[in-house]
Amino acid sequence: MRGDLHAAARECLRAATPESKVERTFDVFACFSRGELTPRDDADAPEPIGMPGRPARPRLVHARDLPKRGFGTTEGLAAFVHAIAHIEFNAIDLAWDAVYRYRGMPAQFYVDWASVANDEARHFMMLRGRLRELGFDYGDFDAHNGLWEMAEKTAHDGLARMALVPRVLEARGLDVTPGMIVKLRARGDDATADILEVILREEVGHVAAGSRWFRWHCAQRGIEPQATFKALLAEYARAVLYGPFNREARLEAGFDAGELASLETLAN
């Protein structure tokens, strides 16, 4: 009998150390790719959402309590790399939670989000390697829990999850990463910039998956995507919208002009 993909995704979520979460993610994705795991109609219902497995460090604090650091020192650069690594670590769980939580979806939904989880684990390992080159490691700086908090708020509704986690919080990387790459290259840090180039290129596809499944949900419910997105932004995301927005990357990731206008209006 083939294994249950939902149960395997749950085990990835429960993995508490970076090493075990990444290793399980790579293993589950490989098994799924070989057809050894499938979403099963008789799988146990998903448990209520809670905190996934997490290491003892980093300490989680409110975003406003994180110190502002520039790239001018090795520690400042490491803190920046750590912040991105933390986003990618969270993104592993966000992708697996979509696989685990949302049942009865088309087969491509599970292909998309298992692939995203695998990508995010690889991104995390690239960034952790860079942190170690700088003399630090994951957990050496405080971090915030904003991504997972939005996952908890949207756990009840796959439409809201697809609209707000990939298309708002994770898509923020599309806006800020190009400028960061320019700054890093200007100070001669091609090693970090090269990693961010890879992440930026692949994150466009991840946000596009959010766009695709957001629109799928809208079509299933017979509701208009632009107005729905605008309403969800107003309800959930006013406090986390910051411009300017990378219009080119967001259009490539499945946004349309009306959605971008809604983002810009609410951010301003």
URSULLIN-V679656 format. One record per residue. RES is the residue in one letter. SS is DSSP state (@ for helix, = for strand, . for the rest). PHI is phi in radians with two decimals (none if undefined). Layout:
res	ss	phi
RES	SS	PHI
RES	SS	PHI
This chain:
res	ss	phi
M	.	none
R	.	-1.23
G	=	-1.33
D	=	-1.55
L	@	-1.09
H	@	-1.10
A	@	-1.15
A	@	-1.15
A	@	-1.10
R	@	-1.07
E	@	-1.15
C	@	-1.12
L	@	-1.07
R	@	-1.31
A	.	-1.00
A	.	-1.72
T	.	-1.71
P	@	-0.97
E	@	-1.11
S	@	-1.23
K	@	-1.16
V	@	-1.19
E	@	-1.07
R	@	-1.15
T	@	-1.07
F	@	-1.07
D	@	-1.15
V	@	-1.14
F	@	-1.11
A	@	-1.11
C	@	-1.11
F	@	-1.08
S	@	-1.13
R	.	-1.49
G	.	1.45
E	.	-1.50
L	=	-2.24
T	=	-2.45
P	.	-1.17
R	.	-2.02
D	.	-1.15
D	.	-1.67
A	.	-1.15
D	.	-1.03
A	.	-1.09
P	.	-1.13
E	.	-1.27
P	.	-0.97
I	.	-1.17
G	.	-2.58
M	.	-1.12
P	.	-1.30
G	.	-1.03
R	.	-2.48
P	.	-1.24
A	.	-1.08
R	.	-2.19
P	.	-1.38
R	.	-1.23
L	=	-1.64
V	.	-2.29
H	.	-1.18
A	@	-0.95
R	@	-1.21
D	@	-1.60
L	.	-1.41
P	.	-1.19
K	.	-1.48
R	.	-2.25
G	.	-1.70
F	.	-1.51
G	.	-1.24
T	.	-2.15
T	@	-1.07
E	@	-1.13
G	@	-1.11
L	@	-1.11
A	@	-1.09
A	@	-1.09
F	@	-1.11
V	@	-1.07
H	@	-1.08
A	@	-1.08
I	@	-1.20
A	@	-1.04
H	@	-1.13
I	@	-1.06
E	@	-1.17
F	@	-1.09
N	@	-1.07
A	@	-1.14
I	@	-1.02
D	@	-1.18
L	@	-1.07
A	@	-1.19
W	@	-1.17
D	@	-1.13
A	@	-1.09
V	@	-1.11
Y	@	-1.29
R	@	-1.49
Y	.	-1.76
R	.	-1.75
G	.	1.20
M	.	-1.50
P	.	-1.01
A	@	-0.99
Q	@	-1.15
F	@	-1.01
Y	@	-1.26
V	@	-1.06
D	@	-1.06
W	@	-1.42
A	@	-1.16
S	@	-1.14
V	@	-1.08
A	@	-1.00
N	@	-1.11
D	@	-1.06
E	@	-1.14
A	@	-1.12
R	@	-1.16
H	@	-1.05
F	@	-1.04
M	@	-1.17
M	@	-1.07
L	@	-1.22
R	@	-1.12
G	@	-1.07
R	@	-1.15
L	@	-0.99
R	@	-1.15
E	@	-1.07
L	.	-1.48
G	.	1.62
F	.	-2.28
D	.	-2.62
Y	.	-1.11
G	.	1.88
D	.	-1.36
F	.	-2.22
D	.	-1.17
A	=	-2.57
H	.	-2.01
N	.	-2.02
G	@	-1.07
L	@	-1.10
W	@	-1.22
E	@	-1.05
M	@	-1.21
A	@	-1.06
E	@	-1.13
K	@	-1.15
T	.	-1.89
A	.	-1.06
H	.	-1.33
D	.	-2.61
G	@	-1.05
L	@	-1.11
A	@	-1.12
R	@	-1.06
M	@	-1.15
A	@	-1.21
L	@	-1.85
V	@	-1.44
P	@	-1.19
R	@	-1.55
V	@	-2.07
L	@	-1.26
E	@	-1.22
A	.	-1.17
R	@	-1.01
G	@	-1.07
L	@	-1.12
D	@	-1.39
V	@	-1.70
T	@	-1.14
P	@	-1.00
G	@	-1.15
M	@	-1.12
I	@	-1.08
V	@	-1.05
K	@	-1.12
L	@	-1.13
R	@	-1.16
A	@	-1.13
R	.	-1.67
G	.	1.44
D	.	-1.67
D	@	-1.21
A	@	-1.07
T	@	-1.25
A	@	-1.05
D	@	-1.10
I	@	-1.11
L	@	-1.14
E	@	-1.07
V	@	-1.10
I	@	-1.09
L	@	-1.03
R	@	-1.05
E	@	-1.40
E	@	-1.18
V	@	-0.99
G	@	-1.17
H	@	-1.18
V	@	-1.14
A	@	-1.07
A	@	-1.11
G	@	-1.05
S	@	-1.07
R	@	-1.04
W	@	-1.43
F	@	-1.06
R	@	-1.20
W	@	-1.05
H	@	-1.05
C	@	-1.06
A	@	-1.11
Q	@	-1.09
R	@	-1.68
G	.	1.19
I	.	-2.05
E	.	-1.49
P	@	-1.09
Q	@	-1.05
A	@	-1.14
T	@	-1.15
F	@	-1.08
K	@	-1.07
A	@	-1.15
L	@	-1.18
L	@	-1.02
A	@	-1.13
E	@	-1.34
Y	@	-1.97
A	@	-2.14
R	@	-0.95
A	@	-1.33
V	@	-2.09
L	.	-1.73
Y	.	-2.39
G	.	-1.63
P	.	-1.31
F	.	-1.86
N	.	-1.43
R	@	-1.06
E	@	-1.07
A	@	-1.16
R	@	-1.21
L	@	-1.10
E	@	-1.12
A	.	-1.56
G	.	1.76
F	.	-1.33
D	.	-2.02
A	@	-1.05
G	@	-1.15
E	@	-1.16
L	@	-1.10
A	@	-1.11
S	@	-1.10
L	@	-1.03
E	@	-1.17
T	@	-1.13
L	@	-1.25
A	@	-1.19
N	.	-1.62
